[in-house]
Amino acid sequence: MTDRRANLLQGTLDLLILKALSTGELHGLGVSRRGEQLTGGTFVAQPGSLFPALHRLEEAGWLEADWQPSENNRRAKYYRLTRAGKKQLGEETAQWNRIALAIARALEA
């Protein structure tokens, strides 16, 4: 049986993280689950790539985070989009749409 889950390229992972957080704050595992949900299970962010990406986006100023109790009463870092993160989501979405259209055209040729 072929694994339908694809590896995430860095830019794709960043876009999915921003999109996952566009509806509100989530902890790291919640970001992963939301991304999987948004892609119908096609993309699953593994912790080894997810947490460095969250840290990178926070360093870039696109995310803010603070520690809060999770659903199971453990401390978890919750992330939310900043104003700059919302702007970045719009820019990356537009760029992704241009790339997807170009690839679709190439495949039709």
C-alpha positions in Angstrom: 0.0 0.0 0.0 1.4 3.4 -1.0 1.6 6.1 1.7 -0.6 8.9 0.6 1.1 11.4 3.0 3.6 13.6 1.2 6.7 15.2 2.7 6.4 19.0 3.1 8.7 21.4 1.5 9.6 24.3 3.8 7.6 26.9 2.0 4.5 24.6 1.9 4.9 23.9 5.6 5.1 27.6 6.4 2.0 28.3 4.3 0.0 25.5 6.0 1.0 26.7 9.4 -0.1 30.2 8.6 -3.4 28.9 7.2 -3.9 26.6 10.2 -3.6 29.5 12.5 -5.8 31.8 10.5 -8.9 30.8 12.4 -7.3 31.2 15.9 -4.6 30.2 18.2 -3.4 26.6 18.5 -0.7 24.6 20.3 1.9 22.8 18.1 0.0 19.5 18.0 -3.2 21.4 17.1 -1.4 23.1 14.3 -0.3 19.7 12.9 -3.8 18.3 13.3 -5.4 21.4 11.6 -3.0 21.2 8.7 -3.8 17.5 8.2 -7.5 18.3 8.4 -7.2 21.1 5.8 -5.4 18.8 3.4 -7.6 15.8 3.9 -4.7 13.9 5.4 -2.4 14.4 2.5 0.1 16.5 4.5 1.2 15.6 8.0 3.7 17.8 9.7 6.2 15.8 11.7 7.4 17.3 15.0 11.0 17.4 13.7 10.0 19.8 10.9 6.9 21.5 12.6 8.6 22.9 15.7 11.6 24.4 13.9 9.2 26.0 11.4 7.0 27.4 14.2 10.1 28.8 15.9 11.3 30.3 12.5 7.9 31.9 11.9 7.9 33.3 15.4 11.4 34.7 14.9 10.2 36.3 11.6 7.5 38.1 13.5 4.6 36.2 11.8 3.6 34.4 14.9 3.3 35.2 18.6 3.2 32.6 21.3 2.7 32.1 25.0 2.5 29.2 27.4 -1.0 28.0 28.5 -2.5 24.9 30.0 -3.7 22.5 27.2 -6.8 20.4 27.2 -5.1 17.7 29.3 -3.9 20.3 31.8 -0.2 20.3 30.6 1.7 23.4 29.6 1.7 24.0 25.9 2.9 26.8 23.7 0.0 28.4 21.9 0.7 30.2 18.6 -1.4 32.9 16.9 -0.9 35.0 13.8 0.4 38.5 14.1 -0.7 41.3 11.7 2.5 40.6 9.7 1.6 36.9 9.7 -1.8 37.6 8.2 -0.2 39.7 5.5 2.4 37.0 4.9 -0.4 34.4 4.6 -2.0 36.6 1.8 1.3 36.9 0.0 2.2 33.3 0.2 -1.4 32.2 -0.9 -1.1 34.4 -4.0 2.3 33.0 -4.8 1.2 29.4 -4.3 -1.8 30.1 -6.6 0.5 31.4 -9.3 2.8 28.4 -9.0 -0.1 25.9 -9.0 -1.5 27.5 -12.1 1.8 27.5 -13.9 2.4 23.8 -13.1 -1.2 22.9 -14.2 -0.5 24.7 -17.5 2.8 22.8 -17.9 1.1 19.5 -17.3 -1.7 20.2 -19.8 0.8 21.1 -22.5 
